[in-house]
Amino acid sequence: MANTIPSAKKVRHEMEMFGDVRVDNYYWLRDDSRSDPEVLSYLHQENAYTDSVMSGTKQLEDRIYTEIRGRIKEDDISAPSRRGPYYYYRRNLEGKEYVQHCRCSVPASTAPTSVYDTMPTGPDAPPEHIILDENVKALEHTYYSIGSFKVSPNNKLVAYTEDTKGDEIYTVYIIDAESGILVGKPLVGAITSYLEWAGDEALVYVTMDEILRPDKVWLHKLGTNQSDDSCLYHEKDETFSLDLQASESKKYLFVASESKITRFVFYLDTSKPENGLLVLTPRMTGIDTSASHRGNHFFIQRRSDECFNSELLACPVENISATSVILPHRPSVKLQDIQLFTDHLAVHERENGLPRITVYRLPAVGEPLERLQGGRAVDFVDPVYSADPLESEFESSVLRFSYSSMRTPLSVYDYDMDTGVSVLKKIETVLGGFDASNYVTERQRATASDGVQIPISIIYRKNLVKLDGADPLLLYGYGSYEICIDPTFKASRLSLLDRGFIYAIAHIRGGGEMGKQWYENGKLLKKKNTFTDFIACAEYLIDKKYCSKEKLCINGRSAGGLLIGAVVNMRPDLFKAAVAGVPFVDVVTTMLDPTIPLTTSEWEEWGDPRKEEFYSYIKSYSPVDNVKAQNYPDILVTAGLNDPRVMYSEPAKFVAKLRDMKTDDNLLLFKCEMGAGHFSKSGRFEKLQEDAFTYTFILNALKMLGSDQQ
């Protein structure tokens, strides 16, 4: 019966470590082949139960989906990017889930790239050419995602990576940019999305081992068989994985091998790829480096225990040991990234939890590089915002970046690094009468249990919120991997804000918002700070009358799902409803099993539980190990059957154990996507349907169905 609460059978499975025995009655739910009929039957039962329970609110879900979709300008293009003789851009079509990759010629009379450069439109404009239509490719698959889309330096070929399962294993295709005809055979195997051109005749790509760790980098020459590809480097240390990127100048590729605390870099001259990789920065434990290139210098970002927020070095290409510091370490400013140009350097930094961009003019190529002086800061208008680098043209003075805040839709700006002029090139169109002035954004701070101030970003619609404790609030958190959850705009969120919700982001430790030490104080044996920070933020919002316990809902995904699992175990009384998306909840078992993807590379994030100190600490917060006989809030848990990052069995076990032990009659729903991975469904409208489902669950938990259900 679909409306019967599922009950997973118990099969006692004991795991002993350091004299401690853990019993996992639901260990049998793990099936690496994802084909066991009994496991699949249980997942289908859970899905059927979820569908049955939510059928009563389907009308509301459909209405919210219609609202969300109605805000999208479905027929639209991205901000065109000028590259050589072409403008490149992506086009969305009305009613279509996926994008078209397009280009058109730059008219011969067009001036050099500037912030005022605009792609011609209208009857006299050069014709549009569709290089690749993802909608056509996706017809044959239930899941479709392109990881990389790389145009060759001479603009004649395109190489792209394609995932048709959601398992993040890609196939590489090379096509003629004009005809779309396949060039050579596809590259297959356990290939990542990392892909770069090494000149016009060769590609560099990265493959994974059996636990999906990127461990080998390969050179493929066009016109040869994949079996003849040469392995440029094999990283044998299971705690390290490889990544690949091109310099802005396109003259070098950089291959980095990294763990969570160490990163070292090789370089490849794209004019002589057959010469292979050369060491740029040596392997030194605790030293994290990344590289860029311009003229006759490499630029190296270097992080260490002493320089925890990173310093910027430069060295001559011909003498890489002769490094000099051009931007010293600053304890309160985190060096996040750099972008190089022929005459300029853009430095992406963070201070006081907010991003900033500072631009420096560089001396002519060939002249000595001194310490950077006289930088010009890019101005931003909102009190809390997000700003990120976008690919820019190396041989220009135009820096392109994206800008957004909780009330400012995603915007693309071109910034003239000579004059300081910013020109808005594109802003996300939000239909349905959206007016940013109706919304208030704030930055507040909660005091953590150890006295640290935790930033909270807040948005609400000012004419609907009373701030008397009766307003509903959705609090989001992540807090891992030094990832910054900056306040950005999301059009679907308006369906909550326009129903009187307050939306808040807790910038908790374990993230990178406040610098490297913010991260260090929320990992390993300090991981619980992530959870107690979130609880402190929740209590602050209640204390300051943004909401009450009865109106507070929480949401987190992946490592943020671990956060949700941990805090509902620790303080179930504090929340009315919780949504845990693809949550990493079986931390001890996963971290003890090096055959599971990501485990070996994650020991520096969570700790290695093969050591007793870490075993005991992780066990004390791992959600599956801490489910208790107590009342829990309404909970929605999601998973993806093909997820390579968080195995579906982790959330499945968590739900099964909660069903067995919790002492309340509150809703517990589990939704497992049977044809998707970690990043859920692949189509843009399918993703909106998931937002509508989640919001409906939250509104139902708060009994805010009201006139929506009529």
N, C-alpha and C positions, 0 to 999 in steps of 0.2 A: 504493500500500500504506500503510495507516494506521500500521504500525510502522516505516516507513522515515523516517529523519531528513530533514525537509524541507530543500531547498537552493534559496534564492532565486536567480534568474538575476541576472547582473551586467550593467548597462547603464551604461557610463562617463558620468558627469555631472561636469563641471568647474565650479568656482566660484572666481573670482579676486577677491582683495581685498588691497590694499596690496602687490601683487606676490607674494602668497602664493596658491598654488593648492591648493584642497581637492578631493579626488576622492570623490564619493558614488556608489558603484555601485548604491545602492538607493533613489535619489531617486524612481525610477519608482513606488515603493510609495505615494507620496502621491497620492490621488485625492479631491479636495474633494467630488465628487459622490457618493462612496462607492458607485459602481455599476460600476466597471471590472471585467469578468469575470475578467481575469487577476489583479488585486489580490485580489478576493474569493476566487478559487480558492486563492491562496497562504495567505490567512488560514484558510480551511477546512482546508487541508492541515496547518497548524500545530495547529489545534484537534483534528483527528483524531489526530495524533501524540501530543498531550498526553493525550487520552482513552485511547489505546492503552497508553501507558506507565503511566498511573495505574490502568488496569483491574485490575492485579495487587494493588492496595491498596484496591480499591473497598469491600471488606468492612470494612476499618478506617475508611475515610471515612464509611461509613454508620453505623458504631458511634459514631463521634465526633459525627456529626450528631444521632443519637438522644440521646446524652448531653446535648449543648448544648440541644437543644429540650426535653429532659426537665427542665431546670432552670427553664423559663419557666412562670409561671402564665399560661396562654394566655387565660383569661377574666378580665379585669381592667379597672379604670378608673384614669385619672390622678387626681391630687389635684384635687378640684373648685375652681374659681376663682369667687368671688362677684363679680358685676357687676350693680349695680342690683337689679332684682327677680328675677334668675336666678342659678343655679349653672351654670357651663359646665364641661364635661369631655370627655375622649375615652375611648371604650370599645373594648377589644380583645375579640374573640370567639374561642372555641376553634376551632382549625383555619383561621382566617381570616388572610390576609396583611396586611390593612389595617385602619384604625380607623374607628369611627363617631364623628361629632361630635355631642354631645348637650347637652341642657340640661334643667333642671327648675326649677320656681318656688320662690322662697324663701317659706316660709310667712309669712303676714301678722304672726304673733305673734313672729317671730324678732327677737332683739336686734340692735343694730348690729354690724358686722363686728368680730370680735375673734379672738385666736389660738385661742380655744376654739370658734369657730363650726364647726359640723359639718353637712354636708348630710344631711337626714333620709333614712333607708332603711326598708324594711319595708312592710307592707300599708297603713299610714296615711300614707305619704309621698306627696308630689305625684307625678304620673306622669312618667316619663321621656319626653322628646320627642327623636327622632332628627332632627337638622337635615340631616345629609348622611352617607350610608354610602359610604365610599370603595370598599368591596368590590363594590358594585353598579356604580359608575362604572368600576372597573378591569376588569370582565368583558370589555369591548370592546377592551382594549389589552394588549399584552405588557409595557408599562412604564406606571406610573402614579404621579405624585407631585404633591401639593398644596404650593405654595410659601408662599402666604399665605392665612389664613382670618380675615377681619375682620368683626366684627359692627358694625352701624351704631349710633350713639350711642343711638337710641331702641329698640334691640334688635329692630327689626322686619325688618331685611334682613341678609343675609350676602353679602359679596363674597369670592370666592376665586380663586386663580390655579392653573391646571392644566397640567402638562407630561406628554404621553403618548408622548414619544420618548426622553427623557433628554438632549435637546440644550439644556435650560434656556431654551427659548422657550415662553412661557406664553400661555394664553388666560384672559381674565377673565370669570367668570360672576357674575351677581347673582341671588340667589334670595330668595323670601319665607321667612323663618325658620320659620314655622309650616307652610305648605303645601308648601314646597320647589319651588314653581312658579317658573320662570325669569322674571325681570323684565327686559324689554327684550332686545335682541340681545347675544350675547357680544362682548367687545372682543377684536379679533384683531390680528395683526401681530407684529413682533419685540418682544414685551412681556416685561419682566423680572418677577420675583416681588415687586418693591416695589409696595405697594398700601396706601392709607390713605383713610379717609372724611374728607371736608371738610364736616362737618355731616351731616344725614340725607339730603340731596338731591344730593350730589355726591361723586365719587371723584377721587383724584389717582393717576396711575400713570406709569410710566417705560418708554420704549422704547429700543431699541438701533439702532445703525447697522449697516452691512453687515459690520463686523468684530466684531459683538456687543459693542460698547462702549455702555453706557447713556449716551445723549447728549441725550435730550429728556424733559421732564416735562410731562404733560398734565392738563387739568381736564375731566372728563366729568360733565355734568349728567344726572341720571336723566330718562328720557323723551325724550332727544334722540338723534340719530344720532351714531355715532362720528366720522363725517366733519365734524361740527360742533364737535368737541372743540377747545378752545383750547390752544395750546402755551404753557406758562408760561415755559419757558426752554430754550434750545438751547445746549449746551456744544460749541463748535466745536474746541477744542484737543484733539487726538487723544491727548494724554498724560493727560487728565482724564476721569473718569466720574462719573455722578451716583448719589446714593442718597437715600432718603426715609424719614423716620420721624416719628411723632406725639409731641408732648409728653405727659407723663404726665397733664397736666390736660385733654388733648384739645382745648384752645383754639387751639393752633397746630400747623401742620405745618412741619417743617424739611427743606429741600432742600439737600443739600451737594454741592459739586463738589470732587472730590479727585484728586490724584495720589498718588504714594507719599510725598511730603514736604510737600505743600501741601493745605490743605483750607479752604474758605470756605463760608459758610452764608447761605441766604435763609430768610425765614419767611413763612408764609401764615396769615392770620387765618381760622379755619374758620367764623366767623360771617359773614364777607364774602369768600368765595373769589373772587368776581368781581373783587376789587381786585388779585388777582395777587400775585406774589412781591415782597418788599421785602428789601433787603440788610441782614443782621445783622452779619456780619463781612466785611471787604473781602478781595479777592484779593491776598495778599502772599506771594511765594515763600518757602518754608521755614517758614511759619506754618501750623499745623494747629489748627483749631478745631472744636468741636461744641457743640450748644446744648440747653438744656432750659428749661422755664418753670414758674413758680409765682407766683400773685398778680399783682403789678404789676412783677415782675422777670423778665428772662431770666438764666439761669445759663450761663456759657461756659467750657468747658475749653479751655485755650490752651497749645499746645506750640510751642517755638522752640528754636534752637540753645542759647540760654542756659538756658531752662526746659525741658530735654530730657525731664524726667519729668512735665511739665505743671503748671500752676497753675489755680486756679478763680477766675473773675471773676463779678461780678454787675453788671447795669445795669438802670435803669428801662426798662420797655417804651416809655415816652413820650420817653426820652432815651438812646438806645442808645450814644451816644459817652461817657456819664458812667460808665465802668466803674471798679470798685474790686476789689482783690484780697481775696477772703474766705478762700482757702486758698493760702498761698504755695508756691512750688516747693521741693521737698526732694530733694537729690541722691541719697538712698538709698531714697526711697519713690516708686514710680510711681503716679500717679493714673490708674486704668484706666477708671472709669465712675462715673456718679452716678445716683441715683434720687431724685426729688422727691415730696414728699407735702404735704398742706395745712399740716402743722405740723413736718415733719421733712425731713432730708436724709440719705440713706445714701450713703456714699462707699466705692466699691470700689477697693482699693489693692493694691499688691504690695510686699513687702519680703523680702529674703533668699530670693527665688525662690518665695515662697508668697503666696497671696491673703489678704486680710483685709478685713473690713467694719467701718467706723466710722460711728456714727449720731450726728447732731447735732440738737438741737431748734432750730427757727428762730423768730425773733420773729414776732409777729402780722403778717398781711398789711397793708401800709401803713406799718409801722414801718421805720426804716432798718436795712439789713443791715450788721453789723460783721464783723470777722474771726471765723471759727468758733472757738469755745472749748468745752472740756469735753466732747469726744466720748466716746461709750461704744463699746468694742470688743465685737464678737460673739465669743464663745468657741468654739473648735474643739478636738476631742479628739485627733485623730491627728497624728503627727509630720509626715507629708506627706499632703496632701489637695488637693481641688479645691472651690471654692465659687463659684457663679455667680448673678447676679441673675435673678429670675423676675418676670413681670408681676405687679404688686401693685395694690391698689385705692388710688387717689390720695387719696381723702377719708377715709382710715383711718389708724390708727397701726400697721398691721401690714405688716411687711416680709417678703416671701416670697423664699426663696433655695433653691438646690439645693446639696447637700453630698454628697461622695463621696470615698473614698480607694481605694487599690488593694485593700483588704480590706473596705471598707464599701460596700454597694450604694447606688445612687443614692437619695438621701433628699430629701424636700421639707420644709422647716421654715417655720413662721410665727413671726416674732420681734416681740414687743411692744416698740415703740420707747420707750414710756413707762416700762415696768417692767424691761426687760431679760430677760424670760422667753421662752424658745424652746420651741415645741411641735412635735413631729414629726407631720406630717400624712400622710406616705406614705413608705414605703420599698419599694424594688423587692423583690418576693418572689423568693427563690432556692430552688427545690425541690431535692430530691436529697440532703438531709442536710448542706447547707453550714453550716459553723461558722467564723465569722471568727477565732476564737481559735486555729485550727490554722495560721494564716498569719502570717508575720513581714514587716513593711515596714521598710525602711531608707532613709536618705538618705546616700550617700557622695559623695566628690568626687575626680575625677581631675585631674591636673595637665597642662594643655595644653603644647604645645611652647614657648609664650611665657610660661609660668608661671601663667597664669590657671587658677583652680579651676573645674572643670566639674561641676555637680551631676548625680548619677545617682540615680533613684528605683528601688528594688528590692523585689520581693516573692517569697517562696517558701513552700512548705509545710514547716514546721519538722521534722516527723518523717520527711521523705523526702530531705532535702538534707544532704550531708555537708560541703560547703565544703572539699573536698580537691582540687579541680581536675577532678574526674571528672563533675561535674553538668552536664547540658545547660542552655544559656542562650539565650534569645531577646532580642536587644537591638533596641529600636525608636528611631528618630530622625526628626526633621523639619527644624527649623532654618532657617525662612524666614519672610518677611512679618511678622515680629514676633509670630507666633502662639505662644501659650503651650500647650505640651503638658503639662498638669497631670496628676498621677497620679489616675486615676479607676478605677472598678470596671468590669470586663467579665466577665459570667458565663461566656461561652464560653472565656475564658482559663483557667478552672479545669480544662479538659480537658488543658492542658499542665501546670499546677501540680500537679495530682493524679497526673501521671505523672513527677513529680520534677524538672520544669523550674524554673529561676529565670527570672523575667521582669524586664527592666530598661528604663528610659527614659533616654536620654542627653539632657540639657537643654542642647543645644549652642548656640553663638552663631549669630545669624541669627533665632533665636526671640526672644520677648519676656519670658521667665521672669524674668530678672534686671534688667529695666528697659530703657529706650530704648537705652542705649549697648551693651547686649548684642546688640541687633539691628544697630546701626550697624557693629559690629565683625564682622558675619557677612554682609555684603552688598557689592555692587559690587566694588571692588578688594581687599576683605578676605573675599571669599566662601570662599576656601579654608580659612579658619579653621573653617567649618562642618564640613568633611571631616576636617581634622586633629584637631579636638576629638573627633569621633566615634571616630577611630582611637585617640586617647589614652584614651577611655573603655573601648574594647575591650581595650586593653593593660592598663589598670588592673584590669579584671575578671579577666583571665588571671593577672596578677601576684599578685592577692590571693586566688587559688584559688577564685574563684566558678565558673570553668570553664577549659577549655583551648581551644586553636585548633581541635582536633578536635571540640569540643562547642559551638562558638560559632556561632549563626545570627543573621542580621540581617534587619530588615524596615523598609520605609518606603514611603510612598505619595505620588504627585504630586511636589511639590518634595522630599519625602522619598525618592521614587524616584530623583530626580536624585542625592541623597546616596548611595543604595545603588549606583547606577551608577558614581559617582565613586570610592567607596572600594574597590569590587571591582577597578577598574582600578589604583588606587594600591597596594593591599595585598591582593591575592587570597589570599596565604598565610595571612592572619589569620582567615579565616572558613571554616566547613564548608559553610554554605548561605546563600543570600541570596534574599529575596523583594522584588521591585520592582513595586509596584502603580501602574498608569497613570503611569509615570515620565516626567518632563520631561527627556529625555536628548539631544536634538538642539539644544542651546542656541544655538549660533552661527547655524545656518541659520534657526531660528525667529525669533531676535531681529533678523535682517537682513531679515525679510519683514513689512512693516507691514500686509499684507493678511490675516495670520493673526490670529484673535481673541486679544486680550489683549496682543499684542506691544507696541503703542505705550505702553500703560499700565505695561508691565513694565520699560521702560528704566531707571527710577529704582531698580529692585530689583537687576537684573543688570548694567546698563550698556548703552550703545548701541554695538554693534560696528561701526557706521559710523564710529566714531572708533578710530584704530589702537590706542591704549592698551587699550581695552576689548576690541577684537577679539582681540588677542594673549592677554590674560588669560583671557577666556572660553574661547578655543580650548584653553588649557592644562589645563582641567578638564572641558570638555563631554564626557560619556561616549561619545557616538558617535565623536567625534574622537580618542579616546584608547584605543580597543580595541587591544590588542597581541597579538602571538604569544606567549602565556604560558598557564600553567595557571590556570583559574578554578575557584571552588567550584561546587557545584550551584546553579543559578539558576532561579527561577520569575519570569516577567514576565507581567503582565496588562495588558489594554487594553480600551477601550470604543469600538466603531465610531463611535458618535454623539457621542463626547466633544468638547465645544467648547473645553475648557480645555487638554487635552493631546491633540493629534491622534494617532489610532491609529497613524499611520505612523512616529511617533518610536520607540515601543517596538518596532514591527515591524522598523525598520531596525537598531536596536541588536541585536536577536536575530539577524537575518540576518548582520550583521557579526561577531558573536561566533561564530556557527556556522562561518564561513569562516576565522577567525583563531585561535581558541583551540586549545591543544595538548594538551588532556586529553580523557578520555572521560566526564567528569562530566555529570550531567543538565543539560540546558538546555531548559526548557519555556516555551511561549508560549500564553497563553489569552486570546483576544479575544472579548469578549461582543458578539455581532452585533446585539443589540437593546437596548443600554444605553449610558449616557454615563459621565461622570467619576465619578459616585457609585454605579456598578455597578447591580445589579438593584434593583428598587424594593420588592419584598415583604419582610416581616420574616423569613420563613422562608428565602426565597431568599438573603438576606444570611448567614444562619447556615450555609447550605450552602457558601458561599464560605469562611467561617472553617474549616469542617471540611476542605475541600479543601486550604487553605493549611497547616493543622496536619499533615495527612497527608503532604504533600510534605516538611515539615520532619522528621517522625518517620522517614520513609523515608530521607532523606539521612543521618540519624544512625544508621540501621539499628536503630531502636527499635521494630520492629514487634511483636516478642515474641509474647506470648499473645494480643494483640489480633487477630492474623491467623488464629488457629486457628478 
